[in-house]
Amino acid sequence: MLKINKLQQHERCFLRNFLVLMAVYLTNEKKQEIFQKYGGNENNTGSIEGQVALFTYRIKSLSEHLNKFKKDHATRRSLIMMVGKRKSLLEYLKRKDITKYRALIQELGLRG
């Protein structure tokens, strides 16, 4: 019985720390800054460039997290899904406007 209580306490502590970590890495101010820089203004959250930049920031943050916590498979799955979404947005942008695509890739430091 004592082992179960210690395990439950450990799980609760881990969950609390995990939620705090996930909530801290992306603040509203950081989102606004990203959309201001890449989307034109902070209210233009639907722009492809802004969304790709936001995904890139989140992917970098999650990659750093996974370097520390190698067995966090839920975060790994989220990271893979985000990479797929960013890839599809980039493919769409490439079809629509190749010059914006190339400029965004250059700015974000992707592909090479």
C-alpha positions as CSV (number, residue, x, y, z in Angstrom):
1,M,0.0,0.0,0.0
2,L,2.9,2.4,0.8
3,K,4.4,1.8,-2.7
4,I,1.1,2.7,-4.4
5,N,0.8,6.0,-2.5
6,K,4.4,6.9,-3.3
7,L,3.8,6.1,-7.0
8,Q,0.6,8.2,-7.1
9,Q,2.4,11.1,-5.4
10,H,5.2,10.8,-7.9
11,E,2.8,10.7,-10.9
12,R,0.9,13.8,-9.6
13,C,4.2,15.7,-9.1
14,F,5.3,14.7,-12.7
15,L,2.0,15.8,-14.2
16,R,2.0,19.1,-12.3
17,N,5.6,19.9,-13.5
18,F,4.7,18.8,-17.0
19,L,1.7,21.0,-17.3
20,V,3.6,24.0,-15.9
21,L,6.4,23.3,-18.4
22,M,4.0,23.1,-21.4
23,A,2.1,26.2,-20.3
24,V,5.2,28.4,-19.9
25,Y,7.0,27.8,-23.2
26,L,4.4,29.7,-25.4
27,T,2.9,32.8,-23.9
28,N,0.3,35.1,-25.6
29,E,3.0,37.8,-25.9
30,K,5.3,35.3,-27.8
31,K,2.4,34.4,-30.1
32,Q,1.7,38.0,-30.8
33,E,5.4,38.7,-31.5
34,I,5.5,35.8,-33.9
35,F,2.4,36.8,-35.8
36,Q,3.6,40.5,-35.8
37,K,6.9,39.5,-37.4
38,Y,5.7,36.9,-39.9
39,G,2.0,37.4,-40.4
40,G,1.9,41.2,-40.9
41,N,0.2,42.1,-37.7
42,E,-0.7,40.4,-34.4
43,N,-4.3,39.9,-35.3
44,N,-3.5,38.1,-38.6
45,T,-3.4,34.7,-37.0
46,G,-4.7,33.0,-40.2
47,S,-1.7,33.8,-42.4
48,I,0.2,30.8,-43.6
49,E,3.5,32.5,-42.9
50,G,2.5,33.2,-39.3
51,Q,1.2,29.7,-38.7
52,V,4.4,28.1,-40.1
53,A,6.5,30.4,-37.9
54,L,4.4,29.4,-34.9
55,F,4.7,25.7,-35.7
56,T,8.5,26.2,-36.1
57,Y,8.8,27.8,-32.7
58,R,6.7,25.0,-31.1
59,I,8.7,22.3,-32.8
60,K,12.0,23.8,-31.6
61,S,10.7,24.0,-28.0
62,L,9.4,20.4,-28.1
63,S,12.7,19.2,-29.6
64,E,14.6,20.7,-26.7
65,H,12.1,19.1,-24.3
66,L,12.6,15.7,-25.9
67,N,16.4,16.0,-25.7
68,K,16.0,16.2,-21.9
69,F,13.1,13.6,-21.6
70,K,13.9,11.0,-24.1
71,K,11.1,8.6,-23.0
72,D,8.3,11.2,-23.3
73,H,6.4,9.4,-26.2
74,A,3.3,11.5,-26.0
75,T,5.3,14.7,-26.7
76,R,7.2,12.8,-29.4
77,R,3.9,12.0,-31.1
78,S,2.7,15.6,-30.8
79,L,6.0,16.8,-32.3
80,I,5.6,14.4,-35.3
81,M,2.1,15.6,-35.9
82,M,3.2,19.3,-35.8
83,V,6.0,18.6,-38.3
84,G,3.4,17.1,-40.6
85,K,1.1,20.1,-40.3
86,R,3.9,22.5,-40.9
87,K,5.0,20.4,-44.0
88,S,1.5,20.6,-45.5
89,L,1.2,24.3,-44.8
90,L,4.6,24.8,-46.5
91,E,3.5,22.7,-49.5
92,Y,0.4,24.9,-49.8
93,L,2.4,28.1,-49.7
94,K,4.9,26.7,-52.2
95,R,1.9,26.0,-54.6
96,K,0.4,29.4,-54.1
97,D,3.4,31.7,-54.0
98,I,6.9,30.4,-54.5
99,T,8.6,33.7,-53.7
100,K,6.9,33.9,-50.2
101,Y,7.8,30.3,-49.6
102,R,11.5,30.8,-50.4
103,A,11.6,34.0,-48.3
104,L,10.0,32.2,-45.3
105,I,12.3,29.2,-45.6
106,Q,15.2,31.6,-45.6
107,E,14.0,33.6,-42.6
108,L,13.2,30.6,-40.5
109,G,16.3,28.7,-41.4
110,L,14.6,25.6,-42.6
111,R,15.8,23.2,-45.3
112,G,19.5,23.4,-45.2
